[in-house]
């Protein structure tokens, strides 16, 4: 099921295009009971923000969860637990776009954000998505130039989304 694009109501967000490996990983994580959230611009795009991103940011409840390597194997990939300055990461064909988020600037604890997240179906996979207002809070708190540059489009999408919700 595609989400409506609030900035272009005649189009749907049906071109998000998860790779088969990403779909398999997200399913494996869910089947193994590993809680995660999609955050960042990927979460915003799924909510109709008219932006592009090159990666999919995934915030794991516990990056030391022993089920992570098993889920990665289920998806034909592998899990790097991180060492030194190397952050944890998923690897393997089709998993290159995934970025593991270790610090979620401007957000509450994982548990608090998970409770307020919404669940949606993307290409047959049920995903927990950080709400657009919380994506904006995180981008503001991070304050990197690329995050500040995205804020006007994110805020416009949030306003459009609110107007669309009021019409219902």
N, CA and C atoms as an extended XYZ file, in Angstrom:
504
Properties=species:S:1:pos:R:3:atomname:S:1:resname:S:1:resid:I:1 pbc="F F F"
N         0.847       -1.177        0.000 N   UNK     1
C         0.000        0.000        0.000 CA  UNK     1
C         0.887        1.232        0.000 C   UNK     1
N         0.651        2.132       -0.895 N   UNK     2
C         1.441        3.350       -0.984 CA  UNK     2
C         0.819        4.428       -0.110 C   UNK     2
N         1.650        5.219        0.528 N   UNK     3
C         1.181        6.341        1.313 CA  UNK     3
C         0.889        7.506        0.382 C   UNK     3
N        -0.142        8.325        0.688 N   UNK     4
C        -0.390        9.483       -0.156 CA  UNK     4
C         0.729       10.504        0.016 C   UNK     4
N         1.079       11.171       -1.059 N   UNK     5
C         2.086       12.218       -1.018 CA  UNK     5
C         1.345       13.525       -0.785 C   UNK     5
N         1.495       14.120        0.400 N   UNK     6
C         0.727       15.311        0.748 CA  UNK     6
C         1.167       16.528       -0.040 C   UNK     6
N         2.355       16.512       -0.603 N   UNK     7
C         2.831       17.651       -1.384 CA  UNK     7
C         2.424       17.535       -2.847 C   UNK     7
N         2.115       16.356       -3.293 N   UNK     8
C         1.648       16.121       -4.662 CA  UNK     8
C         0.561       15.065       -4.571 C   UNK     8
N        -0.672       15.481       -4.215 N   UNK     9
C        -1.727       14.519       -3.906 CA  UNK     9
C        -2.076       13.546       -5.012 C   UNK     9
N        -1.728       13.859       -6.246 N   UNK    10
C        -2.051       12.950       -7.340 CA  UNK    10
C        -1.038       11.830       -7.502 C   UNK    10
N         0.007       11.845       -6.692 N   UNK    11
C         1.010       10.779       -6.773 CA  UNK    11
C         1.134       10.086       -5.433 C   UNK    11
N         1.594        8.869       -5.474 N   UNK    12
C         1.792        8.092       -4.251 CA  UNK    12
C         3.267        7.820       -4.051 C   UNK    12
N         3.622        7.526       -2.810 N   UNK    13
C         5.003        7.171       -2.498 CA  UNK    13
C         5.131        5.668       -2.720 C   UNK    13
N         5.018        5.270       -3.989 N   UNK    14
C         5.102        3.851       -4.294 CA  UNK    14
C         6.409        3.503       -4.993 C   UNK    14
N         7.301        4.484       -5.084 N   UNK    15
C         8.573        4.229       -5.736 CA  UNK    15
C         9.716        4.231       -4.727 C   UNK    15
N         9.400        3.965       -3.472 N   UNK    16
C        10.431        3.959       -2.444 CA  UNK    16
C        11.460        2.887       -2.741 C   UNK    16
N        11.013        1.794       -3.312 N   UNK    17
C        11.877        0.753       -3.854 CA  UNK    17
C        12.897        0.210       -2.874 C   UNK    17
N        12.421       -0.569       -1.948 N   UNK    18
C        13.343       -1.331       -1.110 CA  UNK    18
C        13.975       -2.413       -1.968 C   UNK    18
N        15.228       -2.685       -1.733 N   UNK    19
C        15.853       -3.797       -2.428 CA  UNK    19
C        15.295       -5.094       -1.843 C   UNK    19
N        15.378       -6.194       -2.583 N   UNK    20
C        14.936       -7.469       -2.006 CA  UNK    20
C        15.666       -7.789       -0.696 C   UNK    20
N        16.947       -7.450       -0.615 N   UNK    21
C        17.708       -7.711        0.615 CA  UNK    21
C        17.210       -6.847        1.766 C   UNK    21
N        16.860       -5.589        1.485 N   UNK    22
C        16.326       -4.723        2.545 CA  UNK    22
C        14.987       -5.256        3.036 C   UNK    22
N        14.118       -5.656        2.097 N   UNK    23
C        12.830       -6.251        2.499 CA  UNK    23
C        13.069       -7.485        3.356 C   UNK    23
N        13.983       -8.346        2.915 N   UNK    24
C        14.264       -9.572        3.670 CA  UNK    24
C        14.816       -9.246        5.054 C   UNK    24
N        15.688       -8.254        5.146 N   UNK    25
C        16.258       -7.888        6.449 CA  UNK    25
C        15.184       -7.345        7.374 C   UNK    25
N        14.360       -6.419        6.886 N   UNK    26
C        13.316       -5.852        7.740 CA  UNK    26
C        12.352       -6.938        8.220 C   UNK    26
N        12.026       -7.882        7.343 N   UNK    27
C        11.159       -9.002        7.745 CA  UNK    27
C        11.860       -9.877        8.782 C   UNK    27
N        13.139      -10.158        8.562 N   UNK    28
C        13.896      -11.005        9.494 CA  UNK    28
C        14.022      -10.332       10.858 C   UNK    28
N        14.264       -9.027       10.867 N   UNK    29
C        14.349       -8.307       12.148 CA  UNK    29
C        13.025       -8.430       12.897 C   UNK    29
N        11.920       -8.226       12.187 N   UNK    30
C        10.604       -8.325       12.820 CA  UNK    30
C        10.331       -9.744       13.307 C   UNK    30
N        10.644      -10.734       12.481 N   UNK    31
C        10.401      -12.124       12.869 CA  UNK    31
C        11.230      -12.524       14.094 C   UNK    31
N        12.401      -11.958       14.227 N   UNK    32
C        13.264      -12.276       15.370 CA  UNK    32
C        12.993      -11.371       16.567 C   UNK    32
N        12.042      -10.446       16.436 N   UNK    33
C        11.658       -9.599       17.557 CA  UNK    33
C        12.608       -8.444       17.827 C   UNK    33
N        13.384       -8.047       16.835 N   UNK    34
C        14.303       -6.920       16.987 CA  UNK    34
C        13.538       -5.638       16.649 C   UNK    34
N        13.437       -4.749       17.629 N   UNK    35
C        12.714       -3.499       17.394 CA  UNK    35
C        13.639       -2.470       16.740 C   UNK    35
N        13.091       -1.775       15.740 N   UNK    36
C        13.843       -0.733       15.033 CA  UNK    36
C        12.869        0.299       14.503 C   UNK    36
N        13.405        1.460       14.219 N   UNK    37
C        12.639        2.559       13.633 CA  UNK    37
C        13.346        3.069       12.388 C   UNK    37
N        12.590        3.412       11.363 N   UNK    38
C        13.162        4.157       10.259 CA  UNK    38
C        13.078        5.629       10.637 C   UNK    38
N        14.194        6.315       10.519 N   UNK    39
C        14.294        7.713       10.905 CA  UNK    39
C        14.909        8.502        9.739 C   UNK    39
N        15.135        9.785        9.927 N   UNK    40
C        15.822       10.586        8.926 CA  UNK    40
C        14.962       10.865        7.707 C   UNK    40
N        15.633       11.226        6.613 N   UNK    41
C        14.907       11.607        5.406 CA  UNK    41
C        14.135       10.445        4.792 C   UNK    41
N        14.600        9.223        4.974 N   UNK    42
C        13.838        8.075        4.482 CA  UNK    42
C        12.459        8.037        5.120 C   UNK    42
N        12.393        8.289        6.425 N   UNK    43
C        11.106        8.343        7.123 CA  UNK    43
C        10.271        9.507        6.604 C   UNK    43
N        10.916       10.631        6.341 N   UNK    44
C        10.202       11.806        5.834 CA  UNK    44
C         9.632       11.553        4.437 C   UNK    44
N        10.414       10.928        3.576 N   UNK    45
C         9.958       10.627        2.216 CA  UNK    45
C         8.729        9.721        2.274 C   UNK    45
N         8.744        8.751        3.175 N   UNK    46
C         7.593        7.852        3.311 CA  UNK    46
C         6.338        8.585        3.771 C   UNK    46
N         6.526        9.786        4.329 N   UNK    47
C         5.385       10.587        4.781 CA  UNK    47
C         5.054       11.715        3.806 C   UNK    47
N         5.625       11.639        2.608 N   UNK    48
C         5.259       12.583        1.569 CA  UNK    48
C         6.157       13.784        1.422 C   UNK    48
N         7.250       13.863        2.153 N   UNK    49
C         8.161       14.994        2.004 CA  UNK    49
C         8.818       14.933        0.621 C   UNK    49
N         8.840       16.047       -0.094 N   UNK    50
C         9.370       16.051       -1.458 CA  UNK    50
C        10.890       16.201       -1.489 C   UNK    50
N        11.568       15.242       -0.937 N   UNK    51
C        13.026       15.255       -0.857 CA  UNK    51
C        13.567       13.934       -1.373 C   UNK    51
N        14.859       13.885       -1.537 N   UNK    52
C        15.525       12.647       -1.930 CA  UNK    52
C        16.597       12.324       -0.902 C   UNK    52
N        16.879       11.061       -0.753 N   UNK    53
C        17.928       10.629        0.152 CA  UNK    53
C        18.656        9.451       -0.482 C   UNK    53
N        19.900        9.291       -0.104 N   UNK    54
C        20.692        8.198       -0.658 CA  UNK    54
C        20.759        7.008        0.280 C   UNK    54
N        20.263        7.168        1.506 N   UNK    55
C        20.370        6.075        2.458 CA  UNK    55
C        19.069        5.890        3.220 C   UNK    55
N        19.024        4.829        3.977 N   UNK    56
C        17.899        4.547        4.856 CA  UNK    56
C        18.484        4.442        6.259 C   UNK    56
N        18.087        5.390        7.106 N   UNK    57
C        18.585        5.410        8.476 CA  UNK    57
C        17.718        4.510        9.344 C   UNK    57
N        18.361        3.589       10.015 N   UNK    58
C        17.662        2.637       10.876 CA  UNK    58
C        18.204        2.776       12.297 C   UNK    58
N        17.294        3.041       13.231 N   UNK    59
C        17.644        3.189       14.644 CA  UNK    59
C        17.236        1.888       15.326 C   UNK    59
N        18.209        1.172       15.832 N   UNK    60
C        17.973       -0.106       16.499 CA  UNK    60
C        17.783        0.120       17.990 C   UNK    60
N        16.885       -0.643       18.579 N   UNK    61
C        16.687       -0.541       20.027 CA  UNK    61
C        17.990       -0.849       20.760 C   UNK    61
N        18.671       -1.901       20.319 N   UNK    62
C        19.932       -2.314       20.950 CA  UNK    62
C        20.911       -2.768       19.877 C   UNK    62
N        21.922       -1.945       19.587 N   UNK    63
C        22.879       -2.366       18.569 CA  UNK    63
C        23.737       -3.553       19.000 C   UNK    63
N        23.637       -3.952       20.272 N   UNK    64
C        24.364       -5.133       20.740 CA  UNK    64
C        23.457       -6.367       20.826 C   UNK    64
N        22.273       -6.288       20.245 N   UNK    65
C        21.309       -7.385       20.284 CA  UNK    65
C        21.909       -8.601       19.573 C   UNK    65
N        21.972       -9.759       20.239 N   UNK    66
C        22.569      -10.942       19.616 CA  UNK    66
C        21.766      -11.502       18.439 C   UNK    66
N        20.531      -11.012       18.249 N   UNK    67
C        19.711      -11.482       17.120 CA  UNK    67
C        20.054      -10.756       15.816 C   UNK    67
N        20.808       -9.659       15.891 N   UNK    68
C        21.135       -8.891       14.682 CA  UNK    68
C        21.937       -9.701       13.664 C   UNK    68
N        23.002      -10.405       14.077 N   UNK    69
C        23.730      -11.203       13.074 CA  UNK    69
C        22.862      -12.289       12.440 C   UNK    69
N        21.946      -12.860       13.229 N   UNK    70
C        21.064      -13.904       12.701 CA  UNK    70
C        20.093      -13.337       11.669 C   UNK    70
N        19.536      -12.166       11.970 N   UNK    71
C        18.622      -11.525       11.023 CA  UNK    71
C        19.357      -11.160        9.737 C   UNK    71
N        20.578      -10.661        9.879 N   UNK    72
C        21.369      -10.315        8.691 CA  UNK    72
C        21.625      -11.559        7.842 C   UNK    72
N        21.961      -12.671        8.486 N   UNK    73
C        22.173      -13.926        7.754 CA  UNK    73
C        20.891      -14.377        7.051 C   UNK    73
N        19.762      -14.238        7.746 N   UNK    74
C        18.469      -14.595        7.142 CA  UNK    74
C        18.250      -13.833        5.837 C   UNK    74
N        18.774      -12.606        5.769 N   UNK    75
C        18.582      -11.749        4.600 CA  UNK    75
C        19.718      -11.890        3.590 C   UNK    75
N        20.634      -12.830        3.829 N   UNK    76
C        21.745      -13.023        2.908 CA  UNK    76
C        22.881      -12.049        3.108 C   UNK    76
N        22.893      -11.384        4.246 N   UNK    77
C        23.937      -10.403        4.526 CA  UNK    77
C        24.706      -10.757        5.777 C   UNK    77
N        25.306       -9.740        6.371 N   UNK    78
C        26.065       -9.934        7.604 CA  UNK    78
C        25.964       -8.684        8.459 C   UNK    78
N        26.326       -8.831        9.717 N   UNK    79
C        26.289       -7.753       10.702 CA  UNK    79
C        27.697       -7.496       11.195 C   UNK    79
N        28.116       -6.241       11.162 N   UNK    80
C        29.395       -5.826       11.725 CA  UNK    80
C        29.059       -5.090       13.016 C   UNK    80
N        29.507       -5.602       14.134 N   UNK    81
C        29.114       -5.034       15.421 CA  UNK    81
C        29.792       -3.715       15.736 C   UNK    81
N        30.766       -3.342       14.953 N   UNK    82
C        31.463       -2.082       15.192 CA  UNK    82
C        32.662       -2.288       16.096 C   UNK    82
N        33.696       -1.513       15.844 N   UNK    83
C        34.898       -1.563       16.670 CA  UNK    83
C        35.696       -0.294       16.398 C   UNK    83
N        36.371        0.207       17.412 N   UNK    84
C        37.132        1.439       17.246 CA  UNK    84
C        36.245        2.549       16.727 C   UNK    84
N        36.662        3.172       15.638 N   UNK    85
C        35.846        4.236       15.043 CA  UNK    85
C        34.871        3.694       14.004 C   UNK    85
N        34.894        2.393       13.750 N   UNK    86
C        33.972        1.762       12.805 CA  UNK    86
C        32.621        1.544       13.485 C   UNK    86
N        31.551        2.221       13.016 N   UNK    87
C        30.233        2.013       13.628 CA  UNK    87
C        29.644        0.675       13.202 C   UNK    87
N        28.646        0.186       13.930 N   UNK    88
C        27.967       -1.033       13.511 CA  UNK    88
C        27.294       -0.822       12.159 C   UNK    88
N        27.181       -1.920       11.408 N   UNK    89
C        26.582       -1.807       10.074 CA  UNK    89
C        26.103       -3.163        9.589 C   UNK    89
N        25.108       -3.103        8.705 N   UNK    90
C        24.710       -4.280        7.949 CA  UNK    90
C        25.515       -4.270        6.663 C   UNK    90
N        25.875       -5.447        6.181 N   UNK    91
C        26.619       -5.534        4.933 CA  UNK    91
C        26.085       -6.649        4.072 C   UNK    91
N        26.474       -6.598        2.825 N   UNK    92
C        26.058       -7.606        1.866 CA  UNK    92
C        25.326       -6.987        0.712 C   UNK    92
N        25.161       -7.746       -0.360 N   UNK    93
C        24.487       -7.233       -1.556 CA  UNK    93
C        23.080       -6.743       -1.249 C   UNK    93
N        22.783       -5.525       -1.658 N   UNK    94
C        21.457       -4.952       -1.464 CA  UNK    94
C        21.244       -4.273       -0.129 C   UNK    94
N        22.236       -4.303        0.753 N   UNK    95
C        22.097       -3.678        2.071 CA  UNK    95
C        22.987       -2.440        2.216 C   UNK    95
N        23.547       -1.969        1.110 N   UNK    96
C        24.512       -0.874        1.149 CA  UNK    96
C        23.907        0.458        1.602 C   UNK    96
N        22.610        0.648        1.390 N   UNK    97
C        21.988        1.942        1.730 CA  UNK    97
C        21.653        2.093        3.199 C   UNK    97
N        21.742        1.023        3.968 N   UNK    98
C        21.331        1.091        5.366 CA  UNK    98
C        22.417        1.731        6.221 C   UNK    98
N        22.025        2.754        6.973 N   UNK    99
C        22.907        3.396        7.941 CA  UNK    99
C        22.331        3.168        9.327 C   UNK    99
N        23.115        2.592       10.218 N   UNK   100
C        22.676        2.358       11.589 CA  UNK   100
C        22.897        3.645       12.381 C   UNK   100
N        21.844        4.123       13.007 N   UNK   101
C        21.888        5.345       13.804 CA  UNK   101
C        22.217        4.973       15.247 C   UNK   101
N        23.286        5.559       15.760 N   UNK   102
C        23.665        5.314       17.157 CA  UNK   102
C        23.236        6.458       18.064 C   UNK   102
N        23.234        7.672       17.547 N   UNK   103
C        22.855        8.848       18.325 CA  UNK   103
C        21.731        9.559       17.597 C   UNK   103
N        20.581        9.618       18.218 N   UNK   104
C        19.421       10.281       17.627 CA  UNK   104
C        19.281       11.652       18.283 C   UNK   104
N        19.947       12.627       17.711 N   UNK   105
C        19.943       13.981       18.272 CA  UNK   105
C        18.529       14.549       18.319 C   UNK   105
N        18.225       15.226       19.427 N   UNK   106
C        16.954       15.910       19.568 CA  UNK   106
C        15.758       15.015       19.824 C   UNK   106
N        15.989       13.723       20.000 N   UNK   107
C        14.886       12.796       20.226 CA  UNK   107
C        14.919       12.260       21.646 C   UNK   107
N        13.812       11.674       22.036 N   UNK   108
C        13.729       11.016       23.340 CA  UNK   108
C        14.396        9.648       23.252 C   UNK   108
N        14.205        8.840       24.262 N   UNK   109
C        14.759        7.492       24.252 CA  UNK   109
C        14.125        6.684       23.125 C   UNK   109
N        14.775        5.607       22.760 N   UNK   110
C        14.222        4.741       21.728 CA  UNK   110
C        12.812        4.309       22.105 C   UNK   110
N        12.622        3.867       23.350 N   UNK   111
C        11.304        3.390       23.785 CA  UNK   111
C        10.230        4.452       23.609 C   UNK   111
N        10.521        5.688       24.012 N   UNK   112
C         9.538        6.770       23.902 CA  UNK   112
C         9.210        7.058       22.435 C   UNK   112
N        10.216        7.083       21.586 N   UNK   113
C         9.981        7.363       20.170 CA  UNK   113
C         9.269        6.190       19.490 C   UNK   113
N         9.578        4.974       19.904 N   UNK   114
C         8.949        3.790       19.317 CA  UNK   114
C         7.448        3.799       19.593 C   UNK   114
N         7.085        4.202       20.795 N   UNK   115
C         5.666        4.255       21.174 CA  UNK   115
C         4.914        5.262       20.318 C   UNK   115
N         5.557        6.389       19.990 N   UNK   116
C         4.878        7.422       19.206 CA  UNK   116
C         5.018        7.212       17.698 C   UNK   116
N         5.802        6.234       17.289 N   UNK   117
C         5.981        5.957       15.863 CA  UNK   117
C         4.697        5.360       15.296 C   UNK   117
N         4.578        5.388       13.991 N   UNK   118
C         3.439        4.723       13.378 CA  UNK   118
C         3.953        3.576       12.530 C   UNK   118
N         3.087        2.619       12.345 N   UNK   119
C         3.435        1.429       11.572 CA  UNK   119
C         2.735        1.514       10.224 C   UNK   119
N         3.481        1.223        9.167 N   UNK   120
C         2.902        1.246        7.834 CA  UNK   120
C         3.503        0.128        6.996 C   UNK   120
N         2.785       -0.237        5.964 N   UNK   121
C         3.240       -1.273        5.051 CA  UNK   121
C         3.971       -0.620        3.889 C   UNK   121
N         5.193       -1.028        3.663 N   UNK   122
C         5.978       -0.551        2.531 CA  UNK   122
C         6.416       -1.777        1.743 C   UNK   122
N         5.867       -1.914        0.555 N   UNK   123
C         6.215       -3.026       -0.327 CA  UNK   123
C         6.066       -4.385        0.359 C   UNK   123
N         4.990       -4.530        1.126 N   UNK   124
C         4.713       -5.790        1.785 CA  UNK   124
C         5.441       -6.005        3.092 C   UNK   124
N         6.143       -4.981        3.568 N   UNK   125
C         6.894       -5.080        4.822 CA  UNK   125
C         6.322       -4.068        5.807 C   UNK   125
N         6.029       -4.504        7.008 N   UNK   126
C         5.537       -3.603        8.036 CA  UNK   126
C         6.718       -2.900        8.701 C   UNK   126
N         6.699       -1.572        8.644 N   UNK   127
C         7.804       -0.783        9.199 CA  UNK   127
C         7.294        0.227       10.207 C   UNK   127
N         8.081        0.464       11.253 N   UNK   128
C         7.810        1.520       12.220 CA  UNK   128
C         8.580        2.756       11.768 C   UNK   128
N         7.854        3.865       11.630 N   UNK   129
C         8.389        5.085       11.046 CA  UNK   129
C         8.321        6.216       12.073 C   UNK   129
N         9.407        6.952       12.203 N   UNK   130
C         9.423        8.123       13.073 CA  UNK   130
C         8.525        9.198       12.468 C   UNK   130
N         7.591        9.755       13.233 N   UNK   131
C         6.699       10.786       12.688 CA  UNK   131
C         7.479       11.998       12.171 C   UNK   131
N         6.910       12.643       11.167 N   UNK   132
C         7.560       13.755       10.494 CA  UNK   132
C         7.965       14.866       11.461 C   UNK   132
N         7.132       15.189       12.420 N   UNK   133
C         7.474       16.235       13.389 CA  UNK   133
C         8.735       15.866       14.173 C   UNK   133
N         8.916       14.593       14.443 N   UNK   134
C        10.101       14.144       15.197 CA  UNK   134
C        11.331       14.115       14.294 C   UNK   134
N        11.141       13.816       12.996 N   UNK   135
C        12.254       13.903       12.044 CA  UNK   135
C        12.756       15.345       12.018 C   UNK   135
N        11.825       16.287       11.977 N   UNK   136
C        12.182       17.705       11.962 CA  UNK   136
C        12.933       18.076       13.235 C   UNK   136
N        12.454       17.613       14.388 N   UNK   137
C        13.136       17.905       15.665 CA  UNK   137
C        14.568       17.389       15.636 C   UNK   137
N        14.761       16.215       15.088 N   UNK   138
C        16.096       15.640       15.014 CA  UNK   138
C        16.992       16.435       14.061 C   UNK   138
N        16.453       16.816       12.906 N   UNK   139
C        17.234       17.598       11.939 CA  UNK   139
C        17.631       18.951       12.539 C   UNK   139
N        16.703       19.580       13.265 N   UNK   140
C        17.023       20.861       13.922 CA  UNK   140
C        18.135       20.681       14.943 C   UNK   140
N        18.033       19.644       15.751 N   UNK   141
C        19.013       19.413       16.818 CA  UNK   141
C        20.386       19.070       16.256 C   UNK   141
N        20.425       18.319       15.167 N   UNK   142
C        21.698       17.946       14.561 CA  UNK   142
C        22.385       19.181       14.002 C   UNK   142
N        21.640       20.006       13.290 N   UNK   143
C        22.138       21.291       12.828 CA  UNK   143
C        23.193       21.269       11.735 C   UNK   143
N        23.415       20.119       11.109 N   UNK   144
C        24.364       20.090        9.995 CA  UNK   144
C        23.791       20.909        8.843 C   UNK   144
N        24.658       21.478        8.005 N   UNK   145
C        24.146       22.272        6.877 CA  UNK   145
C        23.132       21.520        6.024 C   UNK   145
N        23.363       20.234        5.731 N   UNK   146
C        22.411       19.490        4.897 CA  UNK   146
C        21.080       19.292        5.614 C   UNK   146
N        21.108       19.198        6.942 N   UNK   147
C        19.864       19.071        7.700 CA  UNK   147
C        19.100       20.390        7.718 C   UNK   147
N        19.813       21.487        7.918 N   UNK   148
C        19.170       22.808        7.899 CA  UNK   148
C        18.570       23.091        6.522 C   UNK   148
N        19.244       22.666        5.467 N   UNK   149
C        18.744       22.890        4.112 CA  UNK   149
C        17.447       22.128        3.852 C   UNK   149
N        17.264       20.986        4.494 N   UNK   150
C        16.062       20.176        4.295 CA  UNK   150
C        14.867       20.686        5.097 C   UNK   150
N        15.103       21.499        6.117 N   UNK   151
C        14.025       21.906        7.020 CA  UNK   151
C        12.855       22.595        6.326 C   UNK   151
N        13.053       23.548        5.405 N   UNK   152
C        11.870       24.176        4.785 CA  UNK   152
C        10.951       23.165        4.088 C   UNK   152
N        11.509       22.222        3.369 N   UNK   153
C        10.678       21.215        2.690 CA  UNK   153
C         9.999       20.299        3.699 C   UNK   153
N        10.710       19.932        4.758 N   UNK   154
C        10.117       19.083        5.790 CA  UNK   154
C         8.973       19.804        6.502 C   UNK   154
N         9.189       21.082        6.821 N   UNK   155
C         8.147       21.852        7.510 CA  UNK   155
C         6.930       22.063        6.611 C   UNK   155
N         7.155       22.294        5.315 N   UNK   156
C         6.043       22.441        4.381 CA  UNK   156
C         5.250       21.139        4.280 C   UNK   156
N         5.951       20.012        4.252 N   UNK   157
C         5.272       18.717        4.196 CA  UNK   157
C         4.447       18.484        5.457 C   UNK   157
N         4.988       18.890        6.604 N   UNK   158
C         4.248       18.733        7.858 CA  UNK   158
C         2.993       19.599        7.854 C   UNK   158
N         3.107       20.835        7.368 N   UNK   159
C         1.935       21.711        7.274 CA  UNK   159
C         0.903       21.117        6.312 C   UNK   159
N         1.354       20.638        5.168 N   UNK   160
C         0.440       20.035        4.193 CA  UNK   160
C        -0.221       18.796        4.780 C   UNK   160
N         0.541       18.033        5.520 N   UNK   161
C         0.008       16.820        6.146 CA  UNK   161
C        -1.070       17.178        7.165 C   UNK   161
N        -0.819       18.242        7.953 N   UNK   162
C        -1.816       18.702        8.929 CA  UNK   162
C        -3.090       19.182        8.256 C   UNK   162
N        -2.939       19.891        7.141 N   UNK   163
C        -4.105       20.373        6.399 CA  UNK   163
C        -4.876       19.185        5.818 C   UNK   163
N        -4.154       18.191        5.307 N   UNK   164
C        -4.810       17.004        4.755 CA  UNK   164
C        -5.556       16.250        5.854 C   UNK   164
N        -4.962       16.159        7.049 N   UNK   165
C        -5.601       15.454        8.166 CA  UNK   165
C        -6.866       16.206        8.608 C   UNK   165
N        -6.838       17.550        8.569 N   UNK   166
C        -7.995       18.341        8.980 CA  UNK   166
C        -9.170       18.171        8.017 C   UNK   166
N        -8.859       17.930        6.733 N   UNK   167
C        -9.921       17.751        5.732 CA  UNK   167
C       -10.646       16.441        5.880 C   UNK   167
N       -10.063       15.490        6.543 N   UNK   168
C       -10.676       14.154        6.686 CA  UNK   168
C       -11.855       14.166        7.631 C   UNK   168
